[in-house]
Amino acid sequence: MFVEQIMTVLGLSDLQFALAAIGLLILILVAILNFKYSRARRKAQEQSEYSLDERFIREPSLGQGFGDADVLGRTEPSFGDGLPGAMATPEKFAIDPRIDCVITLRFDEAISGAEILEEIQAWTDLQAQSSARWMCEGLNADQDAAEDWEALNPQSSYSELQLAIQLANRRGPIGVLELSDFCSRAQALADTLGSQIDMPSVNAMLESAKELDVMAADSDIQLSINVLFDEACPWGNFDALMRQRGFKLARNGRQYEFYSNGTLIFNSAGLDPNQLVTQLTLLLEVPLVAHDERGFERMLGEGMEIAQASHGRLVDDNGINLSEAAVISIRQHLDVLYATLERSGVPAGSSTAARLFS
């Protein structure tokens, strides 16, 4: 009744009143969003205790992959701790349009890195709220600088800026809210700095994220080879054998790792140093090891050598002796997998693969 009286006094039809109400709600929502953004920015500036040049980023840590069942089956991945706490600058990785949503800001006149970093400080809450990794690079405008993208330096000036957020990882594709929020922040930054902005469609990026996630899920394979000992092996004897074969005991004291030229190729499943060793399982994260490293062949070779030295035998996950037919099948599947990764622009063992399968 009260609403009808208002409509009568104002002389509005039902449609006009509905449109006015919708417009009022939109204005209220915009005001709330602007208030939250300015509050987060003010809070970040108040809590900033470190100089800009100290705000560099941490290296990523790789989570565990999809476990292998029988030959090339997949199980769900397990993840370690979440991403680090709020950071004042994005993660230190090269932006890659194959797995990132890239937004470009172009300045009419070069702008200092210090000014850009000061504005980005307001984004400290983004890393804490988002499961996706975001990055920032600038095109150095100094005459003597190489014409290449680089991490922002407070003492340098930049003619262009690239902002990027990763579209997918082992947790899945980026969500619509995360991507929309990132794009909104980029637009607000462009407005603040008075720059032109080149931003892809949110819907197009969401579709790319889904396609990337499907490809990654199909390629996220962890191979395993099991050595079953006929007689339980004392830890001391087992440790000596593994070290003789070139394995290194991991920091946790429960896993052995096999390196080549400083790169981890494969490792063992967890073992108990206080128990006799009855089985050794070797694990290979296929997307994280370059094809040229011949990860499977080397893991298979080490498994055979260890089995022979310890009077054991190679078995599958069901305890059945590993057959030549099974090995041939694995090799064939691996050829297809490596080709798929290469064709997708994410070759196994590359830094792009390390980011995607993390």
N, C-alpha and C positions, 0 to 999 in steps of 0.2 A: 504494500500500500504506500509506504514512504517513497519507494523508488518511483512509483507511478506519479506521485505528487510532484517529485522533482522533474520528471519528464514533462509534465503538463506545464509547470512554471517556465521551464526553459524552451518549451515548444519543440521538443525532440521526438522523432519517431523511434521505434524499437531498434531499427538498424543503426541510426545515428547514435543512440545512447550506447549500444554495444560497442561500436567503433571507438567512441570516446573512452569507454572503460578499458578497452584493450590498450589504447594509447597511453592511458595513465599507468597501467601495470608495467608496460615496457619502460616508461620513464623511471619508475620506482626501481626496477631491476637494474637498469643502467647506473642509477645513483648508488645502489648497493655495491655493484662490481667496482665502480670507481673508488668508492670508500675503502673497500678491502685492498685494492691495489696500492692506493696511496698510503694506507696504514702499514702494509708489508714493506713498502719502500722506506718509510720513515723509521720503522723498527730495525731494518737492516742497517741503515746508516748510523743509528744510535749504538748498535751493538758491534759495529765494525771496530776491531782492535788491532788489526794488522795492516801493514802497508800494502799497496796494490801489488807490488812486485813479489810479495810473499804468497800471493793467492794462486799458486800453481796446483796442478791436479795430481791425483794418485793414479798409479797404474791399475789396470783392471785385474781382477782375479777370476779365473775360469772355474765355473761350476762343474758338476759331474754330468756326463752325457746319458744317453739312452742305453740301458743295459742290453746286452745281447742275449737272446734266447735261442738255443740250439745253433743255427747257422747264422742267419742275419735277422732274426726277429727283433722287435723293439719292445722296451718297457718304458714306463713313464720316467722322466728325468727327476733327479732330486737336486735341490738347490741348497747352497750354503746360506750364510747370513745375507741380509738385505744389503742394498747399496749403502755407502758411507753416508754420514749425516749431511746436513745442509752445507753446501760449498758456495763460495762467492764467485767462482768461475767454473765453466763447464769442463768436462773430462778432456784430458789431453790425448786426442786422437785426430788423425787426419780425416776431414769430412769426405764422405764417399757417397755420391748420389745413388749408388746401387742399393744401399741399405738405409739411406738417410732421407728425410724430408729437408730440402735445402731452401732457405729463404735468403735473398740477396738484397742488401741495402746499398744504394749508390748515393754518394755525397757530391753536391755541386762544388764544394771546396773541401780539401782534406781536413780531417778532424783528428784530434789527438787521441791516442789510445787511452790516456788517463780519463778523458771525458767519457769515452765509451764504457770503460770499466766501472766508472762511478755510477752510470745508469744501470749497468747489469748487476750491480750489488743488490738492487731491489729484487732480484730473482732468486735470492737465497732459499726461498721456500719451495722453489720448483723441483729441485733435486730430491728434497725430502718427500714431496707429494707424488712424484712420478717414478715409475719403475723403468722408464726409458732414459737412456743417456743422451744429454744434449751437449753441443759443442759450439764454439765460436772461433772464426778466423778472420783476419783482416788482410787487405791488399795494400802493402806498404807503399806510401806515396813519395817517400824520400828518393831523390835522384840516384843515389849510390846504391840503393837497395835492389836486390834481385826481384824481378817481377813475378812474385810467387806468393801464395797464401801462407800466412804464418800465424802463430799464437799471438794474441794481442800483447804489445809491449807499451807500458805507460809513456815511455819516452819517444815513441814513434808516432807518425801520423799516417792516416789511412784514407784511401779514396773510395774503397768499397768494404763492405762487411758481409760475411756469410754466417748465418745462424742455421744450425741443423739439429734435428732430433732423430734418434734411431727408430726405425719403423718396426722392428721385431727383434726378439731374442728368444732364449729358451723358455721364457715365461709366456710367450705368445706375441701376437701383433699389438701394436699400440692401440689404446682405446680412443674413442671419439672425443671424450672429455679432455684427455691429456693432450691430444693433437690440437684441438680447438683452443685450449688454454695457451699452448705454446705459440700458435699463430696470432692470437690476440695480443700476447706480450710483444711479439715481433712488430706488429702493427703499431702498438703504443710506443715502442722504441723508435720506430721510423718517424712517427709524428713528433716525438720529443727532439730528435736530432735533425729534423727537417730534411729527411732524405727520401729519395724515390725507393719504392719497394717492389720486388719481383717475387710474388708468393704463389705457389701452386694451389690448386683446388684441394680443399680438405677431403672431399669425397674421393678425388683421384688418388690422394695419398693413402687414404684408408683402404682403397682397393689394392694398391701396391703393397701395403703392409700385409694384407691377407694372402696375396699371392706369394710374397716372400716367406711368410710363415709356413705355408703349405710345402714349398720347396725345401725349407730348412727341416721341417718335421720328417719329410721323406728321406732326407740325407743324413740325419743325425743318428749315426750308427756307432755302436761300441762293440768291437769284436773281442771275444774271449777265447783263450786257449788254456785248458786245464791239464796239469801234470799230476797224476795220481800215483803216490808212492806205494810200492808193495809193502814196504816196512816203514813205520814212522821214523822220521829223521830228527835227531836232537837239534835244537836251535843253533848251537855252536857249529856243528857240521854243515847245517843248511846255510848259515850266514857266510861261512868260509867259501862254500860252493858258489853262492850268488856273487860275492865280491870277486872271485876268480873269473867269473863270466863277465865282469865289467859293470855289474849292477851297483847302485849306491843306495844305502839305507836312507829313507826319507826322514825328515825332522821329527815326525811323530813316532819313529822307531818301530813302525808296524808295516810299512810298505817299502818295496824296493822299486827303484826307478832306473830306466835304461836311457842314456843320453847319447846323442851323436852330434858332435860339433856344438855342444852347448845347448842343443834342443832336445826336449823330452820327447821320446818316440813312443814308449809304452811303459806301463808300470804294473805292479802286482796288486791284487786285492789285499785287504788288511789281514795281518797275521798276528798271533799272540806269541810274543817272545818267551812266555812262561810255559808254553805247551809244545809238545812234540808236533812236528809238521807232517801232516798226512796228505795235504794237497796244496798245490801252488796254482793260482789262477792269474794269468797275464792278461792285461786289458789294453786295448788300443782304441783311442778316440779318433776315428777315421777322418772327420772333417778338419781336425786340428793338426794333422801331420801331412806334409807335402807328399805328393805322389812319388817324387824322385827319391824320397827316403826309404821306399819299399818297406813300410812299417809292418805289414802283415808277414811278408816273407822273413823279415828279420826276427819278428816275434815267434813265428813258427820254428825257425832255425834254433833259436835259443831254447824254446820249449823242448825240442827234440834232444838237444845236447844235455839239458838238465835231466831229462827223463833217462837218458842213457847213463849218465854219471851216477844217478841215485837209484838205479834199478826201478824206474817208474814207467808209466805209459801215458800217452796222450789220450784224453777222453773228451767227449762233449759234455754239455751241461746235465745230461741224463746218466752220465757214468759209462756210456758206451764208447768203445775204442774209436778214435777219430779215423775215419776212412779216407782213402785217397779221393773218392767221389765227393765227399763233403768238402775237402780242400779245394778241389776243382770248382765246385759250385760257388764257394766263397770268392775265389779269384774272379769268376765271371761276374758276380754281383758287384765286386769292387771296381771292375773296369767300367761298368755302367754308372756307378756312383761317382767316380772321379770325373767321368765325362759330363755328367749332369751338373756337377759343381762348376766345372770349367765353363760350360755353356751358359750357366747362370751368372757368370762374372764374379763368382766367389770361389776361386780355386782352393783346394784343400791346403792347409798350412799357411795361408795368407793372413795378413793382419785383418782383412775384412772378414774372413772366416772366424778368426779368433773373437771378433766382436759379436758376430751374428750368433755363434754357438757358445754364448756365455750366459 
